């Protein structure tokens, strides 16, 4: 019997990533992990790629993980977990194991969008029964805020610094969630810690589906985003409400937008509280702000059209905030 | 019923893997190994093994999947060659650092550039410091026998280290030879059941595997790997004794051939040892006291035993099927290290031969022996490191 997704019931569950880990105060990543593990009503074995979450949660001889957890290297979490899952399958087939276990990878955007992309793509294509979760903070935060293919247009990072000639990152983000959906896997979703119930429902749904699943979850990083360290949830909410980070799921190829803001907020509201975008508000960079807003609008409109198409040409109904 | 077959090296090793019946096998095609895993895949498709295959998208993922599978708590195998082993390099260290007894036949191949797919030891020599046990094989029979023995060494509770079984690409992997198989049930009993150590799949006892370790403990952690390696020699010998009982075939840390009373000697790995032995016979008939040492266990390296075996020689040539540009070949440096502590040691020369699958012919062994005779007589060396059979 699944635990009801109410705060009252969830508060009775054990948090499986203990406090005392060494993630920065106010980091979004451990919130992601805690929410995902709270949602799971199964025994879970987790795998992390090298990155902030990994180096901060298991420094020998301490571990914050109350569940079995493995880290192998940076670019191979999906391959490593596919090995764990296949051994599970083999031992179960041979009658050497009876437990019903779920397998979840928790990896940053560098280890997912970039160096781990081949490993992820391969594991998803092979159809392993696992949920791969990317906590996307939009840069290589662990090594000191270097640009990744998840870094948004215009962002100031240490490898694409906003200089006098080049104003930060010159390229759009890679739309990894869509790319994963195009693998034809049974479930792909985008979620945010600001919409916890939506996030947890997606995790629940994913864990009930057999086969490979991918979730991309925004994870604000106050060091890299140069924001206040108590703003992770607020920034996540602004990302959702500006449609910078739309909440949707793609189940067996059909897209469903799980949250539509009544009134789409201007992107600037998300950008202006972050130091990494400060230079965009200088007059000479106005074009970048304009382009960023146009990109967001175009992507959002496309999502709406895709959903309308799934619904048989009918415009999608507006849904209220899930809480 | 006869257990003697005419098979290729790849076929023999694939058959050993079938008899071992691993829980998980990760496979990625690369010449000349491809044929080995293809054969094993057909055993899986025909239900002859319990193995679950993971048909990965790269060798990096093959080794990563083996790390995950082995840490999960069962037997994991893969196989590779040349550039595939090079791509795995990072994860080879993860496998040994986590003390995972993964078994990997390595069908030795050269490294690019220029692209070359043939037999050469550059791959496994490049991985010599990765913390894997390495067994080398002269022919298909030895590749089969080493594969059957490998897991007993790797999985021994004093060891728990990954192991490579090396055989020469094409020369052995694709040549048909006489091979004597053991019965399936004999191999099954010999290999025994796997005893997992702290398996990840034991959800009642959660473990974190693969932590960050800072400078305060990293050295100690690495030293335990060295200590485990230092125990491998005895386990290899013990396993060889047990194997002799079921097979009648005797193995050791290395093989010697007509070496006891020899005055000059050759050290050579894998398939070229066979050709060399033939030429040694010719010279022995002429009264030339020449012998051979063929290493089997290259990691850990049996320095003391090799020193005792070679130190009586007057002149010695170490042949490397791998180059270290601007330095001596990797086998030469190990043999030189072995002999350093001897008071009376042979004059040593190094020949690089057979790169990228260049044939090693009887006349090459003759050139080496003639040069060694001259060095033994005159005490003079023209070139300490030279290339054998190279076109100028």
Interface residues (C-beta under 8 A of the other chain):
Chain A: X43 X45 X47 X54 X55 X58 X59 X60 X61 X63 X65 X66 X67 X68 X69 X70 X71 X72 X73 X75 X76 X78 X79 X80 X81 X82 X83 X84 X85 X86 X87 X88 X89 X90 X91 X93 X94 X97 X99 X101 X118 X119 X121 X122 X123 X125 X126
Chain B: X23 X24 X26 X50 X51 X52 X54 X55 X56 X57 X58 X60 X61 X62 X64 X65 X66 X67 X68 X69 X70 X71 X72 X73 X74 X76 X90 X91 X94 X98 X200 X201 X202 X203 X206 X207 X208 X209 X210 X211 X212 X213 X214 X217 X221
